[in-house]
Structures are given as C-alpha cells and as structure tokens.
Amino acid sequence: MGAVELGGGLPPAVQTMTDTDTADAEATLSQIGRCIAAGADIVRVAVPDAKAAAALWRIAAESPAPVVADVHFDWRLAVRALQAGCAGVRVNPGNIGGGDRLMKVVEECARRGACLRVGVNLGSIDPELAARLGRGPEAMCESALKESALVEASGFRNYKVSLKASGVRDTVAAARLFARVSDVPQHLGVTEAGPLVAGVAKSAVAMGILLSEGIGDTVRVSLTAPPEAEVEAALEILRALGLRHGGVEYVSCPTCGRCRIDLPALLADVKSRLADVKAPLKVAVMGCVVNGPGEAREADLGVAGGRGVGRLFVKGGFVSELPYAELAGAVEELARKVLSEREGVGGDGADDTGAGGTEGDVDGE
C-alpha cells in the first residue's frame, strides 16, 4: 500500500469509493486497481457488516493505494477495519452513538498510526443543533467544531473533517464558515451529487469556488456512475484550476454542421489509447479546419478533421494528412513520440501530484 501526503501546499488528493460488495475481496481489489489506474490517490470501501470487515485483511494488504473504511452505526466495525490494516476510517459521529464511541475509534487510530475523517452531513445534523441553529451551514459548522474539539481533547491530530450537503450553496457556505475558525484539513464534496452530468456540474461549481479560495485538501466527486468516472471528473476539476498537471489534457470542439468526421468516436478512441499516460500532455482533437489548426498549434499535438480525413499537427506544425480510420492510431504514435523525445532531453514526465511520503491525513469520502 502506498502513502499519500496531504496539506502543506500540496495538490489536493483525489478519492473515490468502490461500489462492489466489500465482502468480495477479489472484485473489490480489481475495482481498486482500475480506480488507481484512472488516477485515484485514495480509495474508500463500505463496511456495513462483519463479512465486509473480515475481507479488509486481504484488501488492505493487497491494495496499491491507501484503503479507507466507511463505517456507519457500529463503531466496532471501524475498530475492526483499523485492526485489519486500513489506512483510515470515515465515521459520522451523529450515527455511531456519540462521543464515547467516537473516542474508541480515535484511540484505535492513534494506536495504529491511522487517520480519521469526521464526516458532517446536512442530513444527519444533531437534533439539538438543528433545533437551535436550523438545518443549514451554521449547524454543520458548529457540529464539525464540536466533534473536532472532542477529538483534539485526546491529543489526536491526524484527522480531517468534511461538511457536505447535496446542494452547492450549503456545501460552500459550511466549508467557508469552518475554514474561518479552524485550520483542520477539509475534504470537499457535494454528497449525493446525482447522475453524471448534473453531479459533475454541482461538484465542479462547489469545489471550484472552495479550491480557488485555498480551501480543501482532498476531493471526491460523488456520482451515480462508476467510480472511475468520479476519478476522471475530479482530476479534470483540479486540472482546470491548475492544481494537478499530470495526464492528458484534451482540447476538443463541440462539433457543428461543418464537422465531416465522427469526432466523438475519434476522441473516445484516442482517450482509450492514451489512458495510461501520466505525464503532462495537451492533445487537440478538432472537427474541422475553422478552429482546428489554431487549437492544434497551442497543443503538444493535435488533429483537425476534414471530409473523411484529418490533418495531424505537432506544436502547430503540419505533419501529415490521413484517412479517418488511421487517425486515432497516428495520434497515439505521435503522442508517444513526443513524450519519448521529452524524456530524452531530461524531463522525467512525472505527475506533479504530491503523492508519497507518509499517510498524513488520509481519510474517506
């Protein structure tokens, strides 16, 4: 299992959560591997019962990335997850039975050098706080401060908090309120964000606002979609903000009546061929000659479509014209040539993610 450093000006870490039955260690490890290949730094798994907890011994031992156990209702499952070797646990104090049981989890984290995430969700605010402050950002912030004080009273510091709602405004407001009065690291996300398009939109708006203000150390884009899609969305949000620089950045047009090639299919083919690339690379996949050559000029390499053909460019310089059927393969060949030449002049092509070192504040969703 690798280690992930957080905070200290490092880029935010990307998290996701498996959707397999955790008790099926084989299936869960397979999906963890796909998530890591997609770019995830940390993977969380649900631990709803003793069978899932028992599978964690193998999952934690064989996972190539830190595994975080997601536990609700039963604090004993969190303790078992830590004993099985998980790098951290995510608990919601509002549903595991209060402070005494939270402290049992904290004690086990401290004993094993593991990490804790204290999750505060708008849907599970303490009734007393809700009655006094309403169900909104103020109550979320107050709840997070209350739980933080309880954790720190024991001397434990290897933790972070998250303040999540299913709406953008409440999520942003709560995270801002907490950041004004506490320097405890925050995990960002819009809980139950929704299906792919709506979920990415809400997550991008909320995370974009907060990350641009310097708030946030880890992120998860919670989608009703495969976890690999969550990872891809999170990476694109971070790249758009200039907070992550590894992997391929694609520039592609929305298409119009001038497009004479199947651009969506071409883009999908190129992305599939270059899915393993971790070094920074900008690739333009354009549908026609109006914007195509100009965008290709700004990219490391690119293709601009014509009527059943496409023109290839490297740094804006024309390379060749090929039939549509040969374009994806030619783009891949050019991309790997560019990367090879770059490495040959001293660049190592490393992904500037900040991964490595100690496990730091690794935690859940």
Secondary structure, 3 states (H helix, E strand, C coil): CCCECCCCCCCCEEEEECCCCCCCHHHHHHHHHHHHHHCCCEEEEECCCHHHHHHHHHHHHHCCCCEEEEECCCHHHHHHHHHCCCCEEEECHHHCCCHHHHHHHHHHHHHHCCEEEEEEEHHHCCHHHHHHHCCCHHHHHHHHHHHHHHHHCCCCCCEEEEEECCCHHHHHHHHHHHHHHCCCCEEECCCCCCCHHHHHHHHHHHHHHHHHCCCCCEECCCCCCCHHHHHHHHHHHHHHCCCCCCCEEEEECCCCCCCCCCHHHHHHHHHHHCCCCCCCEEEEEECCCCCHHHHHHHCCEEEEECCCEEEEEECCEEEEEEEHHHHHHHHHHHHHHHHHHHHHCCCCCCCCCCECCCCCCCCCC
